[in-house]
Amino acid sequence: MMIFFFQASAWLNTSKDPIYGNDKSRDTFWGQISNEFNRNIQEHLQRDINQLKIHWTRLNRMITEFNGFFSSVSKVNKSGYSDDMLMDEAQQMYKKKYGKRFALEHWWKKLKKEPKWCASAAQLEKEKSKTVDVDATDDGEEARPIGREAAKAQRKGKRKVEEVKDGISMLADSINKIAEITQERKKEREKVTEAQLEISRNNLQTAIQQNEAKLLEAYTSLLVQDTSQMTHEAKEGRIKALALTERKLFGNQQEAT
């Protein structure tokens, strides 16, 4: 995950670079990102252009997915909701889908302010929403007339098929009724405990957010720290501190690089 933060910094700096501008080709753009990334990270962690593209694509899709959740929540709840409330609902949507909280919130807040990234995110959402329609076609062959015995057998076969369909329909109705009763009972049980669960969630969420905020503040301070005047030992210590704080912040979402 540390590699992504250096990479995101390089991506942001390159996209806003007035010298290279927004009209650069894709290869030139990623070449500049690669140069800045490798210039600011230890040699054994350096990556080539293709590795950086693949890594960026994976994690950028996570950020884009969360951005979509936040946009959906914002459109529905246009008034009466604070930013923290909208953020909490977006986090709940993300956790419901992936089983864990979105841990790149700090970089999402930075990236969503950048026009170049917003355009890229909009394109990803557009591609995700595309559907493929498949039309059935007729082979155009004319049916041949069938004989009397064949027609009789066909009618008998149709009756059997209809009987089977009726049986399946009755079975499906029974299954649906059982499912409805089960769902109603489940909702009743959920109503009984929902208030207690909500209190527990709020208390836990407050504690987690306070702890994460302190860690993130320390992490961000280390991340933007000027290293130009640091000794080699000081830079090594900073890298270790970043790695330790990162593990505490992002835990299970850290990806192997």
Wavefront OBJ file of the C-alpha trace (Angstrom):
o trace
v 0.000 0.000 0.000
v 2.938 2.346 0.601
v 3.777 2.112 -3.086
v 0.308 3.423 -3.983
v 0.773 6.562 -1.883
v 4.047 7.410 -3.582
v 2.449 6.563 -6.925
v -0.652 8.676 -6.244
v 1.576 11.595 -5.290
v 3.499 11.188 -8.537
v 0.227 10.943 -10.508
v -1.137 14.134 -8.943
v 2.093 16.079 -9.383
v 2.446 14.999 -13.007
v -1.183 15.756 -13.901
v -0.768 19.291 -12.521
v 2.717 19.893 -13.961
v 2.506 23.148 -16.001
v 5.596 22.183 -18.021
v 4.303 18.863 -19.305
v 0.661 19.913 -19.336
v -2.496 17.926 -20.054
v -1.786 17.404 -23.760
v 1.005 14.902 -23.219
v 0.592 11.416 -24.725
v -0.306 8.487 -22.465
v 3.223 7.029 -22.703
v 4.799 10.386 -21.902
v 2.418 10.887 -18.983
v 3.211 7.497 -17.427
v 6.905 7.911 -18.186
v 6.889 11.118 -16.141
v 5.021 9.370 -13.314
v 7.558 6.528 -13.360
v 10.478 8.968 -13.207
v 9.060 10.869 -10.236
v 7.982 7.687 -8.419
v 11.382 5.992 -8.724
v 13.182 9.215 -7.799
v 11.403 9.377 -4.411
v 11.438 5.742 -3.282
v 14.052 3.229 -2.257
v 15.778 1.367 -5.067
v 14.428 -2.080 -4.147
v 10.847 -0.718 -4.319
v 11.204 0.935 -7.722
v 8.797 -0.162 -10.495
v 8.661 0.061 -14.277
v 5.835 1.762 -16.194
v 3.740 -1.396 -16.728
v 3.916 -2.371 -13.055
v 2.813 1.102 -12.021
v -0.081 1.075 -14.514
v -1.355 -2.303 -13.250
v -1.057 -1.308 -9.589
v -2.733 2.047 -10.191
v -5.580 0.442 -12.125
v -6.417 -1.989 -9.303
v -6.466 0.561 -6.505
v -7.960 3.341 -8.621
v -10.964 1.098 -9.310
v -11.483 0.786 -5.537
v -11.435 4.578 -5.201
v -13.739 5.000 -8.200
v -16.168 2.446 -6.740
v -16.347 4.358 -3.463
v -16.734 7.613 -5.369
v -19.772 6.091 -7.081
v -21.295 5.146 -3.718
v -20.729 8.661 -2.371
v -22.233 10.232 -5.484
v -25.326 8.025 -5.190
v -25.808 8.941 -1.535
v -25.321 12.631 -2.279
v -27.957 12.592 -5.032
v -30.562 10.916 -2.805
v -29.852 12.939 0.328
v -29.586 16.458 -1.056
v -30.595 18.309 2.113
v -30.385 17.812 5.852
v -27.253 15.638 5.656
v -23.785 16.709 6.714
v -20.683 15.542 4.840
v -19.885 13.172 7.706
v -23.344 11.600 7.461
v -22.994 11.160 3.699
v -19.535 9.673 4.192
v -20.867 7.229 6.777
v -23.613 6.012 4.436
v -21.149 5.593 1.570
v -18.852 3.604 3.863
v -21.755 1.363 4.858
v -22.559 0.693 1.184
v -18.919 -0.149 0.480
v -18.672 -2.441 3.525
v -21.910 -4.211 2.596
v -20.470 -5.076 -0.825
v -16.863 -5.858 0.113
v -17.086 -6.846 3.799
v -14.705 -4.120 4.971
v -14.462 -0.350 5.201
v -12.957 1.737 2.423
v -9.453 2.599 3.645
v -8.335 5.031 0.932
v -10.601 7.873 2.031
v -7.686 10.303 2.408
v -6.614 9.852 -1.226
v -10.183 9.804 -2.513
v -10.658 13.287 -1.015
v -7.522 14.482 -2.811
v -8.235 12.827 -6.155
v -11.894 13.878 -6.400
v -10.763 17.509 -6.508
v -8.595 16.908 -9.589
v -10.343 17.434 -12.977
v -8.145 14.867 -14.714
v -9.024 12.144 -12.212
v -12.733 13.101 -12.224
v -12.818 12.669 -15.987
v -11.126 9.276 -15.681
v -13.555 8.175 -12.941
v -16.554 9.274 -15.006
v -15.299 7.202 -17.944
v -14.912 4.116 -15.729
v -18.460 4.522 -14.417
v -19.747 4.906 -17.980
v -18.021 1.707 -19.093
v -19.364 -0.139 -16.044
v -22.950 0.839 -16.843
v -22.842 -0.381 -20.438
v -24.974 -3.405 -21.218
v -24.960 -5.688 -24.209
v -28.260 -6.462 -25.907
v -28.491 -9.738 -27.745
v -31.232 -10.081 -30.370
v -32.599 -13.465 -31.291
v -32.763 -14.155 -35.020
v -35.031 -16.455 -37.044
v -33.380 -19.005 -39.343
v -36.136 -18.456 -41.919
v -36.798 -22.167 -42.594
v -40.413 -23.031 -43.461
v -41.988 -25.744 -41.250
v -43.070 -28.951 -42.977
v -46.632 -30.289 -42.402
v -46.792 -33.240 -39.986
v -48.917 -36.403 -40.283
v -52.052 -37.337 -38.276
v -50.263 -39.685 -35.868
v -47.473 -37.223 -35.339
v -49.994 -34.476 -34.636
v -51.791 -36.714 -32.101
v -48.530 -37.509 -30.325
v -47.635 -33.845 -30.326
v -50.939 -32.901 -28.665
v -50.455 -35.594 -26.026
v -46.937 -34.376 -25.375
v -48.186 -30.818 -25.000
v -50.737 -31.893 -22.383
v -48.018 -33.590 -20.354
v -45.836 -30.514 -20.602
v -48.704 -28.330 -19.392
v -49.303 -30.656 -16.433
v -45.637 -30.493 -15.481
v -45.693 -26.696 -15.806
v -48.753 -26.504 -13.534
v -47.015 -28.679 -10.946
v -43.895 -26.548 -11.079
v -45.988 -23.384 -10.753
v -47.761 -24.741 -7.654
v -44.435 -25.747 -6.123
v -42.982 -22.303 -6.865
v -45.974 -20.631 -5.182
v -45.463 -22.760 -2.067
v -41.770 -21.952 -1.967
v -42.492 -18.242 -2.372
v -44.983 -18.298 0.509
v -42.483 -20.055 2.762
v -39.812 -17.513 1.769
v -42.190 -14.608 2.516
v -43.043 -15.975 5.968
v -39.357 -16.552 6.724
v -38.488 -13.025 5.603
v -41.257 -11.486 7.720
v -40.063 -13.322 10.815
v -36.514 -12.241 10.119
v -37.601 -8.603 9.866
v -39.433 -8.869 13.175
v -36.310 -10.185 14.897
v -34.227 -7.443 13.316
v -36.587 -4.738 14.582
v -36.222 -5.982 18.157
v -32.434 -5.683 18.167
v -31.894 -2.839 15.682
v -31.929 -0.054 18.294
v -29.319 -1.790 20.452
v -27.161 -2.594 17.444
v -27.350 1.007 16.240
v -26.121 2.324 19.588
v -23.237 -0.164 19.572
v -22.327 0.695 15.985
v -22.333 4.425 16.675
v -20.125 4.054 19.741
v -17.709 1.778 17.921
v -17.672 3.964 14.813
v -16.875 7.079 16.864
v -13.963 5.350 18.564
v -12.609 3.999 15.266
v -12.906 7.350 13.497
v -11.134 9.207 16.307
v -8.271 6.713 16.294
v -8.041 6.672 12.494
v -8.072 10.460 12.339
v -5.077 10.700 14.686
v -3.153 8.014 12.814
v -4.009 9.539 9.427
v -2.883 12.984 10.587
v 0.466 11.542 11.687
v 0.747 9.531 8.478
v -0.004 12.523 6.245
v 2.562 14.602 8.117
v 5.213 11.946 7.484
v 4.139 11.536 3.860
v 4.567 15.197 2.915
v 7.680 15.708 5.026
v 10.597 17.322 3.187
v 13.350 14.713 2.859
v 15.800 16.770 0.831
v 17.896 17.671 3.905
v 17.546 14.337 5.694
v 20.420 11.971 6.299
v 20.221 8.427 4.952
v 19.453 7.139 8.466
v 16.673 9.669 8.919
v 15.111 8.667 5.584
v 15.248 5.000 6.589
v 13.548 5.824 9.883
v 10.835 7.769 8.063
v 10.144 4.849 5.713
v 9.808 2.465 8.658
v 7.474 4.856 10.472
v 5.323 5.155 7.338
v 5.142 1.371 6.974
v 4.165 0.857 10.630
v 1.473 3.552 10.528
v 0.190 2.189 7.222
v -0.300 -1.308 8.658
v -2.328 0.138 11.516
v -4.419 2.257 9.163
v -5.116 -0.133 6.325
v -4.589 -3.625 7.720
v -6.307 -6.241 5.513
v -6.594 -3.926 2.519
v -2.811 -3.805 2.057
v -1.982 -5.550 -1.212
v 1.118 -7.441 -2.088
v 3.293 -5.596 -4.554
l 1 2 3 4 5 6 7 8 9 10 11 12 13 14 15 16 17 18 19 20 21 22 23 24 25 26 27 28 29 30 31 32 33 34 35 36 37 38 39 40 41 42 43 44 45 46 47 48 49 50 51 52 53 54 55 56 57 58 59 60 61 62 63 64 65 66 67 68 69 70 71 72 73 74 75 76 77 78 79 80 81 82 83 84 85 86 87 88 89 90 91 92 93 94 95 96 97 98 99 100 101 102 103 104 105 106 107 108 109 110 111 112 113 114 115 116 117 118 119 120 121 122 123 124 125 126 127 128 129 130 131 132 133 134 135 136 137 138 139 140 141 142 143 144 145 146 147 148 149 150 151 152 153 154 155 156 157 158 159 160 161 162 163 164 165 166 167 168 169 170 171 172 173 174 175 176 177 178 179 180 181 182 183 184 185 186 187 188 189 190 191 192 193 194 195 196 197 198 199 200 201 202 203 204 205 206 207 208 209 210 211 212 213 214 215 216 217 218 219 220 221 222 223 224 225 226 227 228 229 230 231 232 233 234 235 236 237 238 239 240 241 242 243 244 245 246 247 248 249 250 251 252 253 254 255 256 257
